[in-house]
């Protein structure tokens, strides 16, 4: 019997050394605990510092929340990387536009991470759950089916998740800026990751747990 492919998530920022690596590693850590083997999270940059490691303060943030920054290397976003991705989470609206320039077919699967998190909060407020019939003998298949259909459901409540200011869709870029700007990045990014992991847990066919550190 074929093993279901994991849900493929891509996080995107500019240099792929500050924001998207934090999102990548923390989402992967949390989702591994929710559905082991159910997700594959990667990242890329629209103008990547190719092969560079994560910035030190970003790496510290990853460690603070229980993730592992080791072995990370920045890579350039391209159409090959986008091929087969189920969900793209960008750090700004501008990055979303650059993803769509690479592959217009990603339109219905690409969101800013803060926007997507708010949409999931709306769905959770409606007590959205994985349908009972999807809780079968193959939880990985049920999980993959759920997440492949999730972008469309999330987009369906976009009008209920609009921010007061469109800038609230974006994560600030801390590159070459003070540690305080990195903390602002953390303050903007961490709640979005928590919302995504909470939704994954609430709708998991294996009922995993979101890590306590997030």
Helices and strands as residue ranges (DSSP letters): E 7-13, H 19-34, E 39-45, H 56-64, H 79-82, E 87-90, H 93-102, G 104-109, E 110-112, H 113-125, G 132-134, H 139-155, G 158-160, G 166-169, H 179-202
